[in-house]
């Protein structure tokens, strides 16, 4: 092992959360994750609850409606 590499003791399986981009769903990524024992999770194609701009617009819309 080189001096730049570090090892960590993991008590839980690492997880990565990806969006629906094609390059995140290819076999290369899935195979590497399998080899490294990484659990992959994918977001739904559209989720307004997870989008920061959607949350901001919702708050602004509510304030606008309440000010009229």
C-alpha positions as CSV (number, residue, x, y, z in Angstrom):
1,X,0.0,0.0,0.0
2,X,1.4,3.4,-0.9
3,X,1.9,6.1,1.7
4,X,-1.0,8.1,0.2
5,X,-3.6,5.4,0.8
6,X,-5.4,5.0,4.0
7,X,-7.6,2.2,5.3
8,X,-10.7,2.7,7.4
9,X,-12.6,0.3,9.5
10,X,-16.2,0.4,8.4
11,X,-19.0,-0.7,10.7
12,X,-21.6,-0.2,8.0
13,X,-21.7,-0.8,4.3
14,X,-21.0,2.5,2.5
15,X,-23.8,3.9,0.4
16,X,-23.8,6.3,-2.6
17,X,-27.0,8.1,-3.7
18,X,-27.1,9.0,-7.4
19,X,-29.5,10.9,-9.6
20,X,-30.9,9.2,-12.7
21,X,-28.0,10.2,-15.0
22,X,-27.2,7.5,-17.6
23,X,-23.5,7.5,-16.6
24,X,-24.4,6.6,-13.0
25,X,-26.4,3.6,-14.1
26,X,-23.9,2.0,-16.4
27,X,-22.4,-1.5,-15.8
28,X,-19.0,-0.1,-15.0
29,X,-20.2,1.8,-12.0
30,X,-22.4,-1.1,-10.8
31,X,-19.6,-3.6,-11.1
32,X,-17.1,-1.4,-9.3
33,X,-19.6,-0.8,-6.5
34,X,-20.2,-4.5,-6.2
35,X,-16.4,-5.2,-6.0
36,X,-16.0,-2.5,-3.4
37,X,-19.1,-3.6,-1.5
38,X,-20.8,-0.2,-1.9
39,X,-24.6,0.0,-1.8
40,X,-25.9,2.1,-4.6
41,X,-29.3,4.0,-4.4
42,X,-30.9,6.0,-7.1
43,X,-33.2,9.0,-6.7
44,X,-36.5,8.9,-8.6
45,X,-36.4,10.7,-12.0
46,X,-38.2,13.6,-10.5
47,X,-38.7,14.4,-6.9
48,X,-39.8,17.9,-5.9
49,X,-39.2,17.1,-2.3
50,X,-35.5,16.6,-2.9
51,X,-35.1,19.6,-5.2
52,X,-33.8,22.8,-3.4
53,X,-35.3,25.1,-6.0
54,X,-38.7,23.5,-5.7
55,X,-38.6,24.0,-1.9
56,X,-37.6,27.6,-2.4
57,X,-40.3,28.3,-4.9
58,X,-42.9,26.7,-2.7
59,X,-42.0,29.0,0.2
60,X,-42.0,32.0,-2.0
61,X,-45.3,31.1,-3.5
62,X,-46.9,30.6,-0.1
63,X,-45.6,34.0,1.1
64,X,-46.9,35.7,-2.1
65,X,-50.3,34.2,-1.6
66,X,-50.4,35.2,2.0
67,X,-49.4,38.8,1.2
68,X,-52.4,39.4,-1.2
